[in-house]
Amino acid sequence: MAKKAAKARSAGRRTKPSGFENWLDNYFGIGANGSTIRTEIIAGFTTFLTMAYIIVVNPQILAKAGMPQGSVFVATCLAAAVATAVMGLYAKYPIALAPGMGLNAFFAFTIVLTYKYTWQQALWAVFLSGVLFFLVSVFRVREYIINAIPMNLKLAISAGVGLFLAIIALENSGLVVDHPATLVTLGKLDPRLAASWPALLAVFGFILIAALNYRKIPGATIIGMLIVAAIGIPLGLTSYNGIVSLPPSIEPTLFKFDWSRTFEFDRRVRQCRHADRRHASLGPLGQEGQPAAHEAGADLRQLCRDVRLGGRHLDHHELYRK
């Protein structure tokens, strides 16, 4: 009996919260929301692993616009860290923030590669949009806008971002490749070809992570990622450069704004809208008495279609003939 009492007292001492734990519980209302500090730590670590892909994918996409990849990497990490800290410490809301997928592709493929703006000019437009979003949030207009969006559209946006990330992963792994007629087609999956190894390793990694998650193994995603990375080292698909190093300089992109073409952005949007209205009012191509008008706006409509396809330049007339 004495031993049991001693164990009980020992367990009570171990589970007694410290002053710092009490402060955390009171500040964030962890216990009041039916959670524990341990649960929140695991949830935060899991959230980080879930969204950590952005620190790799975002620099890759913006590098296509000519931005220094190392600088973008550091900026992505800093933006996510500061925004998440403000959301947690000030708003006390359990949501992690990071640069969004979709807009970075619009920045690189549409604004820079299609409209032929420099990335410095596009960066100025991003800064202006950030100021406007800040004002919209301060004056509570954002809340009215969010509440006005139908729930099915909100769900569709989430699904669309997920599909966008999926096609990026499929393309980077080689599971899908470009095709002139169908845009994408299945890549080569022949194990005898070294070019097929990245795609096959991606398939193996996906199956492994899915199986580990199905078995409810803690850290299933990161375990799968580490196993795939380890397999890729002897195959020459993964390079190991150490664990800790100094971050690249952020100076090449810090405040590198160019506002010389500020008012051209709005003009481009108005041109596309005007071309759409004009095309709709003129009727189908080939209608008698209107071919000249259609030809006059063909170039502009072609540009607008290219922009909506995220920078993929297609020969639409050739595609229609096929």
BAZATOR-869067 format. One record per residue: residue in three letters; x, y, z of N, C-alpha, C in turn. Coordinates in steps of 0.001 Angstrom, whole numbers, padded with zeros to 6 digits, always signed. Example, Ala and Ser with C-alpha at 12.3 -4.5 7.8 and 13.67 -1.06 7.14 Angstrom:
2
ALA+013190-005690+007800+012300-004500+007800+013200-003300+007800SER+012850-002250+007080+013670-001060+007140+012900+000030+007870
END
This chain:
322
MET+000824-001205+000000+000000+000000+000000+000860+001258+000000ALA+001960+001185+000761+002851+002350+000829+003476+002643-000537LYS+003838+001541-001250+004422+001730-002585+003419+002360-003540LYS+002155+001922-003481+001124+002485-004358+000905+003957-004060ALA+000915+004296-002774+000723+005704-002404+001883+006555-002900ALA+003110+005990-002819+004285+006725-003295+004208+006947-004802LYS+003761+005902-005536+003616+006039-006995+002572+007076-007342ALA+001476+007090-006591+000421+008065-006854+000931+009481-006623ARG+001702+009646-005487+002240+010977-005222+003233+011392-006304SER+004044+010422-006784+005017+010705-007841+004319+011085-009124ALA+003246+010360-009468+002493+010688-010684+001860+012049-010563GLY+001362+012384-009367+000759+013700-009186+001766+014807-009351ARG+003010+014549-008860+004047+015575-009029+004419+015751-010500ARG+004439+014637-011250+004826+014730-012661+003772+015429-013498THR+002503+015234-013163+001430+015803-013969+001033+017211-013524LYS+001592+017674-012417+001242+018999-011947+001800+020050-012903PRO+000955+020897-013468+001438+021865-014453+002334+022914-013823SER+003327+023350-014581+004229+024398-014119+003586+025761-014329GLY+004294+026792-013837+003767+028134-014004+003677+028538-015462PHE+004671+028128-016266+004640+028452-017696+003489+027742-018396GLU+003228+026473-018020+002115+025739-018620+000786+026388-018258ASN+000669+026845-017010-000549+027543-016606-000740+028828-017402TRP+000360+029537-017636+000262+030775-018411-000193+030489-019841LEU+000399+029441-020448-000011+029066-021800-001493+028696-021846ASP-001925+027915-020863-003324+027477-020835-004265+028665-020681ASN-003905+029603-019815-004769+030756-019581-004743+031730-020766TYR-003568+031923-021364-003445+032910-022448-004175+032446-023699PHE-004004+031183-024064-004606+030673-025298-005945+029969-025070GLY-006337+029786-023832-007604+029107-023561-007596+027667-024044ILE-006475+026969-023838-006329+025605-024363-007302+024656-023669GLY-007294+024666-022331-008198+023785-021600-009657+024134-021832ALA-009962+025417-021942-011347+025833-022165-011891+025337-023492ASN-011001+025076-024443-011429+024579-025746-011299+023063-025864GLY-011107+022389-024735-011080+020937-024723-009817+020333-025282SER-008691+021042-025205-007434+020523-025732-006379+020532-024638THR-005182+020051-024977-004059+020048-024043-002843+020641-024747ILE-001840+021014-023949-000626+021587-024521+000070+020564-025411ARG+000112+019306-024994+000747+018260-025803+000026+018111-027140THR-001292+018114-027110-002061+017992-028358-001778+019148-029296GLU-001686+020352-028744-001439+021526-029571-000039+021509-030173ILE+000949+021010-029421+002312+020917-029948+002366+019935-031116ILE+001730+018772-030941+001697+017782-032029+000949+018339-033233ALA-000167+019040-032981-000944+019614-034078-000136+020679-034820GLY+000618+021492-034084+001438+022512-034737+002540+021904-035575PHE+003186+020859-035059+004232+020185-035824+003670+019530-037077THR+002491+018917-036939+001845+018292-038090+001463+019334-039139THR+000955+020467-038690+000595+021535-039622+001813+022044-040376PHE+002934+022178-039665+004162+022621-040326+004588+021643-041406LEU+004570+020345-041094+004973+019346-042080+004022+019329-043269THR+002741+019630-043022+001755+019613-044097+001979+020756-045080MET+002364+021920-044573+002473+023099-045441+003909+023476-045770ALA+004881+022680-045317+006282+023030-045548+006670+022941-047017TYR+005830+022301-047839+006136+022221-049272+006265+023597-049904ILE+005597+024611-049333+005568+025935-049944+006954+026549-049994ILE+007837+026203-049040+009173+026800-049027+010048+026235-050136VAL+009602+025148-050764+010324+024583-051904+009654+024963-053208VAL+008320+024840-053252+007583+025055-054503+007540+026538-054869ASN+007317+027403-053890+007197+028835-054196+008460+029402-054850PRO+009667+029135-054331+010864+029621-055027+011021+029046-056427GLN+010625+027784-056635+010741+027183-057957+009855+027889-058968ILE+008638+028219-058557+007709+028882-059477+008168+030307-059767LEU+008532+031064-058732+008923+032459-058936+010276+032572-059630ALA+011101+031533-059543+012374+031555-060269+012152+031564-061783LYS+011023+031024-062236+010712+031049-063663+010446+032469-064150ALA+010112+033371-063215+009922+034781-063564+011224+035566-063479GLY+012332+034894-063119+013627+035555-063048+014041+035988-061663MET+013244+035669-060637+013590+036073-059282+014651+035138-058713PRO+015599+035659-057924+016630+034802-057307+015998+033780-056369GLN+016253+032507-056618+015574+031449-055877+015939+031450-054395GLY+017200+031718-054062+017601+031746-052665+016906+032841-051886SER+016815+034014-052487+016143+035142-051832+014667+034849-051598VAL+014019+034268-052612+012599+033940-052489+012389+032891-051405PHE+013315+031954-051291+013231+030931-050241+013210+031578-048853VAL+014138+032498-048609+014200+033160-047300+012951+034014-047073ALA+012521+034731-048104+011333+035582-047964+010095+034745-047668THR+009985+033588-048298+008847+032700-048049+008845+032234-046596CYS+010003+031830-046087+010096+031392-044690+009750+032522-043725LEU+010291+033714-043969+010035+034841-043070+008565+035250-043092ALA+007973+035297-044286+006570+035694-044394+005674+034705-043649ALA+005940+033408-043813+005133+032404-043130+005324+032477-041617ALA+006572+032660-041166+006849+032696-039728+006195+033911-039067VAL+006344+035091-039677+005796+036309-039074+004270+036274-039079ALA+003677+035899-040208+002216+035885-040305+001605+034863-039352THR+002216+033688-039248+001690+032670-038339+001841+033095-036886ALA+002969+033743-036551+003172+034214-035182+002136+035268-034802VAL+001850+036184-035708+000834+037207-035431-000544+036561-035271MET-000855+035602-036137-002151+034929-036045-002296+034189-034714GLY-001205+033555-034257-001295+032792-033016-001202+033646-031763LEU-000233+034555-031713+000014+035324-030494-000957+036483-030316TYR-001361+037114-031423-002257+038267-031313-003723+037860-031478ALA-004028+037153-032588-005420+036761-032828-005822+035527-032028LYS-004820+034755-031537-005072+033524-030792-005956+032573-031586TYR-005633+032452-032855-006417+031602-033754-005511+030507-034292PRO-005911+029236-034226-005010+028128-034602-004938+027901-036108ILE-004464+028906-036814-004331+028798-038270-002939+029266-038662ALA-002267+028455-039468-000943+028815-039990-001098+029508-041337LEU-000281+030506-041578-000352+031291-042808+000958+031178-043574ALA+000852+031215-044893+002033+031155-045756+001638+031704-047114PRO+002613+032065-047963+002282+032500-049329+001416+031475-050028GLY+000401+031958-050750-000586+031067-051346-000196+030551-052716MET-000559+029301-052970-000382+028731-054297-001491+029254-055216GLY-001176+029394-056462-002136+029913-057427-001751+031322-057828LEU-001659+032208-056847-001271+033584-057143+000197+033678-057552ASN+001029+032780-056994+002431+032816-057415+002570+032374-058875ALA+001728+031410-059304+001734+031010-060712+001199+032136-061592PHE+000172+032847-061116-000344+033999-061861+000733+035079-061995PHE+001487+035277-060915+002577+036259-060915+003618+035892-061970ALA+004063+034626-061966+005164+034221-062842+004724+034035-064285PHE+003684+033229-064505+003328+032820-065859+002478+033843-066597THR+001627+034573-065859+000732+035515-066523+001323+036919-066577ILE+001609+037494-065396+002063+038881-065347+003445+039041-065983VAL+004365+038141-065660+005744+038294-066137+005949+037665-067515LEU+005632+036380-067650+005945+035679-068895+004966+035986-070030THR+003707+036271-069714+002723+036557-070763+002601+038051-071034TYR+002424+038846-069983+002275+040296-070163+003612+040999-070360LYS+004722+040298-070099+006068+040838-070318+006427+041983-069368TYR+005854+041979-068162+006326+042891-067132+007558+042271-066460THR+008396+043102-065895+009514+042577-065114+008990+042123-063751TRP+009772+041266-063083+009304+040807-061777+009307+041938-060769GLN+010155+042959-060969+010138+044112-060066+008828+044891-060209GLN+008349+045027-061452+007072+045712-061671+005912+044904-061114ALA+005959+043593-061300+004912+042732-060745+004944+042750-059222LEU+006132+042857-058646+006260+042905-057192+005621+044177-056627TRP+005698+045251-057372+005047+046494-056948+003532+046313-056917ALA+002989+045592-057907+001551+045314-057919+001158+044452-056720VAL+002012+043503-056347+001741+042673-055169+001735+043530-053908PHE+002662+044483-053819+002707+045370-052656+001425+046203-052563LEU+000976+046741-053693-000260+047529-053685-001460+046685-053266SER-001525+045455-053773-002641+044587-053391-002588+044268-051903GLY-001372+044126-051344-001249+043888-049909-001761+045057-049091VAL-001451+046272-049539-001958+047463-048842-003480+047509-048891LEU-004046+047204-050053-005505+047227-050189-006156+046163-049308PHE-005576+044968-049264-006131+043920-048416-006040+044301-046941PHE-004967+044990-046563-004836+045436-045175-005947+046424-044827LEU-006206+047370-045723-007268+048344-045472-008633+047681-045431VAL-008848+046711-046327-010120+045992-046348-010328+045244-045033SER-009253+044685-044465-009367+043959-043201-009590+044906-042025VAL-008906+046047-042033-009038+047003-040933-010459+047541-040853PHE-011065+047835-042005-012410+048418-042029-013508+047360-042107ARG-013164+046090-041835-014130+044992-041728-014877+044716-043032VAL-014396+045253-044119-015029+044951-045407-014774+043493-045777ARG-013598+042995-045380-013243+041612-045700-014269+040630-045140GLU-014750+040889-043927-015728+039982-043310-017013+039927-044129TYR-017460+041078-044632-018671+041103-045451-018456+040354-046763ILE-017251+040503-047339-016967+039819-048600-016948+038310-048400ILE-016280+037849-047326-016194+036414-047051-017572+035824-046806ASN-018399+036530-046047-019743+036031-045752-020627+036010-046991ALA-020306+036845-047988-021119+036886-049206-020773+035762-050180ILE-019632+035107-049981-019230+034014-050881-019987+032747-050491PRO-020678+032102-051438-021416+030869-051109-020478+029769-050616MET-020992+028901-049745-020175+027843-049170-019647+026900-050241ASN-020474+026598-051265-019995+025683-052304-018824+026274-053075LEU-018798+027601-053223-017671+028241-053895-016425+028198-053018LYS-016593+028375-051706-015448+028267-050795-014835+026871-050866LEU-015689+025848-050882-015188+024474-050979-014525+024232-052325ALA-015080+024830-053374-014502+024657-054707-013118+025295-054795ILE-012921+026428-054113-011609+027083-054115-010571+026166-053457SER-010944+025562-052329-010019+024649-051649-009688+023454-052537ALA-010712+022899-053174-010479+021756-054060-009619+022162-055251GLY-009854+023349-055780-009067+023815-056922-007600+023994-056573VAL-007319+024540-055393-005923+024690-054969-005273+023318-054815GLY-006021+022357-054262-005489+021008-054121-005165+020369-055458LEU-006043+020539-056432-005787+019988-057771-004598+020690-058425PHE-004469+021988-058167-003336+022732-058722-002020+022198-058159LEU-001986+021942-056848-000785+021377-056234-000513+019977-056778ALA-001585+019219-057022-001417+017858-057537-000783+017861-058919ILE-001225+018760-059799-000663+018779-061156+000790+019246-061132ILE+001138+020135-060193+002543+020546-060052+003399+019355-059644ALA+002912+018579-058664+003666+017408-058212+003789+016370-059320LEU+002709+016132-060046+002738+015149-061128+003701+015568-062235GLU+003730+016867-062528+004624+017347-063583+006080+017319-063143ASN+006362+017739-061910+007734+017739-061425+008302+016328-061307SER+007449+015352-061010+007917+013973-060883+008019+013263-062222GLY+007416+013832-063257+007463+013197-064565+006318+012239-064823LEU+005345+012176-063908+004199+011306-064135+003324+011811-065270VAL+003274+013110-065456+002599+013695-066609+003572+014632-067310VAL+003437+014723-068620+004304+015576-069427+003448+016381-070383ASP+004049+017393-070980+003336+018238-071931+002933+017457-073170HIS+001788+017866-073748+001326+017279-075006+000710+018396-075835PRO+001043+018503-077125+000548+019639-077927-000952+019660-078128ALA-001623+018523-078042-003062+018483-078311-003893+018440-077040THR-003476+017634-076059-004266+017454-074836-003676+018169-073631LEU-002663+018985-073836-001963+019729-072778-001096+018813-071919VAL-001644+017709-071397-000849+016787-070595-001116+015357-071049THR-000138+014502-070831-000289+013072-071106+000596+012298-070139LEU+000411+010980-070092+001151+010150-069152+002619+010083-069533GLY+003492+010224-068530+004921+010134-068771+005388+008696-068903LYS+006689+008526-069100+007259+007190-069250+007449+006546-067876LEU+006960+005303-067751+007055+004567-066492+007763+003234-066714ASP+008828+003264-067474+009600+002066-067767+010785+001992-066803PRO+010815+001000-065890+011914+000935-064915+013276+000719-065554ARG+013315+000309-066829+014596+000107-067501+015233+001427-067915LEU+014435+002513-067904+014935+003820-068307+015205+004667-067067ALA+016405+005246-066999+016752+006088-065843+015849+007306-065751ALA+015346+007787-066897+014466+008959-066884+013132+008671-066208SER+012778+007405-066068+011508+007037-065442+011613+006868-063939TRP+012829+006842-063390+012993+006593-061960+012324+007648-061074PRO+012396+008951-061396+011692+009921-060538+010192+009665-060470ALA+009575+009329-061598+008132+009071-061601+007799+007823-060802LEU+008594+006768-060969+008345+005532-060235+008558+005724-058736LEU+009573+006516-058377+009818+006791-056962+008687+007627-056369ALA+008126+008531-057162+006994+009331-056690+005776+008444-056439VAL+005527+007480-057328+004406+006546-057131+004611+005728-055864PHE+005851+005233-055675+006155+004461-054468+005956+005319-053218GLY+006429+006554-053249+006285+007435-052097+004837+007723-051766PHE+004012+007938-052798+002588+008212-052566+001912+007004-051916ILE+002197+005802-052438+001592+004592-051869+002066+004385-050431LEU+003362+004634-050182+003911+004458-048837+003258+005414-047842ILE+003152+006690-048211+002551+007677-047305+001079+007355-047063ALA+000368+006951-048123-001046+006593-047958-001204+005400-047025ALA-000321+004416-047163-000401+003231-046298-000097+003585-044847LEU+000930+004411-044626+001279+004806-043261+000162+005623-042615ASN-000460+006507-043387-001583+007278-042857-002769+006383-042551TYR-002993+005384-043397-004109+004452-043162-003899+003680-041870ARG-002635+003355-041589-002314+002644-040351-002231+003580-039158LYS-002478+004879-039387-002472+005895-038327-001139+005947-037581ILE-000054+005841-038342+001275+005924-037761+001652+007394-037592PRO+002058+007834-036405+002423+009245-036212+003578+009653-037124GLY+003461+010836-037694+004502+011324-038594+004568+010567-039905ALA+003431+010048-040376+003418+009218-041583+003961+009971-042790THR+003573+011218-042929+003986+011982-044116+005489+012224-044124ILE+006035+012672-042997+007470+012967-042956+008287+011683-043055ILE+007777+010576-042498+008486+009299-042621+008570+008883-044087GLY+007465+008994-044794+007464+008663-046218+008408+009547-047009MET+008421+010841-046701+009309+011765-047402+010780+011411-047168LEU+011131+011077-045920+012521+010749-045602+012953+009442-046273ILE+012059+008457-046308+012394+007185-046948+012622+007378-048443VAL+011739+008150-049086+011891+008407-050523+013173+009191-050794ALA+013475+010172-049938+014707+010941-050112+015935+010057-049955ALA+015896+009134-048979+017034+008235-048762+017232+007304-049952ILE+016136+006816-050528+016251+005945-051698+016799+006721-052890GLY+016453+007993-052978+016888+008798-054116+018362+009148-054110ILE+019028+009068-052954+020454+009425-052886+021322+008485-053726PRO+021244+007151-053555+022078+006284-054408+021665+006301-055873LEU+020419+006671-056159+019966+006744-057548+020370+008047-058217GLY+020954+008966-057455+021348+010250-058010+020209+011223-058176LEU+019068+010953-057547+017899+011828-057660+017819+012832-056519THR+018546+012570-055447+018550+013445-054279+019989+013799-053941SER+020235+015062-053671+021577+015502-053288+021568+015923-051824TYR+022553+015487-051078+022670+015826-049660+023732+016890-049487ASN+023332+018041-048957+024247+019170-048791+024386+019585-047331GLY+024054+018697-046410+024157+019025-045001+022806+019327-044392ILE+022811+019627-043095+021572+019876-042358+021399+021356-042017VAL+022482+022012-041610+022410+023411-041176+023375+024245-042011SER+022926+025417-042427+023781+026352-043156+023198+027753-043015LEU+023992+028732-043327+023497+030108-043305+022505+030317-044447PRO+021427+031047-044207+020432+031268-045272+020982+032215-046330PRO+020466+032118-047559+020873+033072-048598+020445+034489-048236SER+021052+035452-048879+020714+036858-048628+019365+037197-049257ILE+018588+037993-048537+017299+038446-049043+017422+039765-049811GLU+018608+040349-049805+018817+041668-050407+018448+041736-051892PRO+018703+040695-052715+018379+040812-054148+016914+041073-054444THR+015999+040748-053512+014574+040979-053770+013930+041943-052775LEU+014655+042375-051749+014074+043203-050698+013775+044607-051217PHE+012498+044982-051228+012030+046310-051663+012477+046643-053087LYS+012599+045652-053939+012996+045891-055334+011750+046180-056164PHE+011131+047329-055900+009908+047705-056589+010219+048559-057814ASP+009345+048428-058806+009424+049277-059990+007998+049694-060333TRP+007669+050966-060058+006306+051445-060268+006157+052226-061581SER+007086+052043-062522+007058+052820-063760+005861+052472-064644ARG+005278+051279-064486+004149+050878-065342+002916+050572-064496THR+002741+051334-063431+001677+051051-062470+000303+051040-063113PHE-000003+052039-063946-001366+052196-064461-001638+051309-065669GLU-000655+050529-066111-000882+049649-067247-001632+048387-066846PHE-001568+048000-065579-002252+046792-065147-003754+046930-065344ASP-004297+048073-064902-005729+048283-065046-006117+048363-066517ARG-005260+048948-067347-005574+049044-068769-005637+047669-069420ARG-004756+046773-069026-004772+045416-069565-006085+044709-069223VAL-006516+044826-067968-007750+044173-067549-008931+044718-068333ARG-008985+046047-068509-010092+046643-069243-010081+046227-070708GLN-008900+046050-071298-008824+045591-072673-009409+044194-072828CYS-009075+043312-071895-009597+041943-071970-011117+041928-071826ARG-011638+042735-070891-013088+042784-070716-013772+043347-071949HIS-013174+044371-072539-013752+044960-073745-013743+043956-074890ALA-012659+043189-075001-012580+042189-076063-013639+041110-075870ASP-013889+040711-074623-014910+039701-074361-016289+040209-074755ARG-016618+041444-074354-017938+041982-074677-018107+042148-076178ARG-017051+042602-076841-017128+042807-078274-017278+041480-079004HIS-016555+040463-078552-016635+039150-079183-018033+038560-079015ALA-018615+038752-077812-019956+038213-077578-021000+038906-078432SER-020840+040204-078677-021839+040955-079437-021734+040728-080933LEU-020563+040286-081409-020379+040116-082843-020891+038777-083358GLY-021128+037813-082468-021641+036531-082920-020512+035585-083265PRO-020851+034419-083860-019849+033397-084148-018916+033808-085260LEU-017727+033230-085258-016762+033490-086316-017316+033033-087655GLY-017057+033819-088654-017496+033448-089990-018842+034027-090362GLN-019521+034716-089463-020804+035310-089785-020608+036405-090827GLU-021453+036414-091812-021280+037323-092946-021363+038773-092503GLY-020440+039583-093026-020432+041005-092730-019619+041361-091516GLN-019027+040364-090811-018310+040656-089581-016889+040120-089546PRO-016354+039514-090598-015010+038926-090474-013934+039944-090164ALA-014040+041131-090696-013003+042134-090470-012955+042541-089006ALA-014144+042688-088413-014194+043074-087002-013611+041987-086123HIS-013899+040741-086493-013342+039638-085715-011836+039592-085831GLU-011332+039813-087022-009889+039780-087208-009207+040907-086440ALA-009889+042056-086352-009291+043202-085665-009064+042910-084185GLY-009994+042148-083584-009836+041864-082159-009258+040498-081872ALA-008835+039782-082901-008372+038406-082707-007127+038346-081846ASP-006184+039253-082100-004933+039207-081348-005161+039447-079858LEU-006010+040425-079562-006260+040739-078167-007004+039596-077480ARG-007997+039003-078176-008714+037880-077580-007779+036698-077363GLN-006847+036504-078313-005874+035426-078156-005033+035646-076908LEU-004595+036906-076688-003810+037214-075498-004606+036926-074236CYS-005883+037305-074209-006703+037081-073030-006879+035592-072755ARG-007059+034804-073818-007206+033367-073628-005913+032768-073092ASP-004778+033251-073599-003493+032746-073106-003321+033045-071629VAL-003756+034257-071221-003628+034642-069822-004480+033739-068939ARG-005694+033443-069379-006581+032617-068555-006099+031187-068448LEU-005271+030757-069365-004710+029415-069307-003409+029377-068507GLY-003142+030439-067745-001993+030445-066851-000668+030482-067558GLY-000627+031147-068711+000640+031309-069395+000940+030205-070388ARG+000052+029226-070564+000285+028178-071558-000128+028716-072920HIS+000815+028879-073827+000538+029429-075148+000064+028309-076062LEU-001174+028396-076510-001743+027379-077377-002123+028002-078710ASP-001970+027213-079764-002477+027621-081065-003939+027176-081108HIS-004864+028079-080720-006263+027686-080567-006876+027258-081898HIS-006560+027934-082981-007143+027584-084264-006683+026193-084685GLU-005410+025874-084461-004907+024541-084778-005588+023509-083892LEU-005821+023847-082626-006465+022927-081712-007911+022673-082137TYR-008602+023733-082566-009994+023559-082995-010071+022697-084258ARG-009100+022875-085152-009126+022078-086380-008959+020596-086055LYS-008126+020293-085056-007955+018895-084675-009213+018350-084026
END
